[in-house]
Structures are given as structure tokens and as C-alpha cells.
Amino acid sequence: MIAVPVIHTNSVAHRRLLAQAINQVIKTDIVTVENADMSNSWVNYYGTAQGNVKYWKDAFNVVHLTGLVKSGTIGAEAFILPPGYRPEIQIVHPVCSNNLFGQAAIETSGGVAPNVGSNTWFAFDGITFLAGDE
């Protein structure tokens, strides 16, 4: 049997252990938000820095996408995520497109394509996935 010391919840030792555990779980890395480089006739919907399609990776290795595009061809890549931001397997995610159902595909090669929807506008808001080991 292993002897486990009793630590009272109000003690300094308890607070120190709790702080150490939180510091191990939560990284304090600064998250860098990147603008996506559009391709295949896709352009940012708003045409401003605030409305550009963006991606970032949080401290838990989860990639986040946001922003709207327009004018490209449905099924053609809108942009490519760099290594380190790509999924291990293809991700297919439901989205809103011109106030209707849309579907985005994120390939292991990094290609992000509006697969189903309208090119009037296509939203990447809310897409998240675990980055592969690259």
C-alpha cells in the first residue's frame, strides 16, 4: 500500500499543488492568428482585415477556422493550411452558406474547400479539429 499524505483544501500545499496542476494543463503560449491566402477565385467576403478568413491553433493542438468567402467554385480549394495545422484524416464539417446548409472539407494535404453550398457566401466560422502530428 502506498501512503498518501493528507493535504487540507485550505492549506498552502493544496493551493501550490493545484497551481502546478493547472500550469501543466494550460500552456501560456501566445496564440498567433493567421490570415488564409485565398485561391481558385475565392475571395474574402468583407474585403477587410477584420473579415478575412483566419486560422489559429490553441494550446491543446486544436485548429480553429473563422471568416467568410465568396465568388469561387464550389468544390475548389479556397485556401491551404500549412503543415502543423492539418488534420490526420479528412474532416467534413457542416457550415452555413448563404443562409442554407453547406459543407466544408479539410484535407490531410491542408486544402480547405467549400464542397456543398453557395458561392454567394460561405462561412468557416466554428470549424475546429485536432491537428495531426506534423
N, C-alpha and C positions, 0 to 999 in steps of 0.2 A: 504494500500500500504506500502511496505517495502522500507525504504530509503537505498539505496546502495551507499556507498562512492565512489567517483570517484578517481581512482588511475592512475596516469600518467605512461605510459610504461617506461619512463626513470627514474622513482623515485626509491629511496631505498626501499620504502614499496613494490613496484611492484616486485622488484628483490627478496625481502625476501619472499613474498607470493609464487612466482614461485619456489624458492628453497624449501620451505616447501612442496609444492605440489609434486615436483619431488621426494623428500625424502620419501613421503608417498607411492608413486607408485613403486619406485625402492628400493628394500631391498639391504642392503650391506652385506648380508650373504655370507660367503665363500662357494663356491660350491665344494663338495668333489666328485671326480671321483672314482668309484669302479670298480674293475675287477670282471667279472662274473665267477662263478665256473661252469665249463663245466660238463655235464653229458651225459649218454647214448651214449658213444663213440664219441661224438662231441669234437673236439679239436680246439684250436686257429690256424688259418691258418698260421700265420707267426711264431709262436713259440717264439716271443719276447714280452717284456713288452709293447713296443710301438704298437704292432699289436694285443694285446689281445682285446677280446670283453669287452666293458666298458659300464657303465650306470651312469647317474647322474640326479639330479633334480635341476632345476633352481629356481630362486626366485619367479617365477609365478606358481610353482607347476607342471611344465611340465617336464616329464621324457624324457630323450634323450638316444638313444642306438647307438653304433658305433662298428665297427670291423667285422672281417670275421671268419667263422668257416668252418671246413671240416670233412669228414670221418664218420659222424654219419648217422643215418637212417632218411630219410625224414618222417616227421610226429611225430618223437620222440622229447621230450623236449631237448633243448640244454642247458638251464640253468633256474634257478628260481629267479625271482626278490623278494626281501624281502618286508614285509609289509611297506606301505608308498610309495612304488614305483609301485604299482599295479593299473591297470585301474578299473573303476567301472563296465564296461561292456567289453566283449571280443573285442579286437582290431585285425583287419585283415589288414595287410599293404603290398602293393606291394614293392618288392625289386629286386635287380639284383642278379642272381645266375648263375655262370659260363657263363656270358655274355648273359643270357637269362632271361625271366620273372621268378620271384619267388614270393612266398607269405609267410609272417611270421604271426603267430598268437600269441597274447599276452593274456593270460587267466587271469580272476579275481583272480585265485589262485597264480598268479605270474609266471606260466610256460610260457616259450618263446620257440616256436617250428617252425622250418622251415617246413611249410606244403606243399609247392609246389616248385619245383626247383631241383637242383643238389647238391649232397654232395661233388662234386669236390671242390667247394667253394660257400659259401652262405653269403651275406653281410647284416648286420643290420644297415648300415650307413643311417642316415637320418630319422630313425623311431623316432617319437615324439608322445606323448599323454599326456592328463591330468591325473594326479594321482588321485585315489579315496580317500575318506576320511577314512583313517585307522590310 
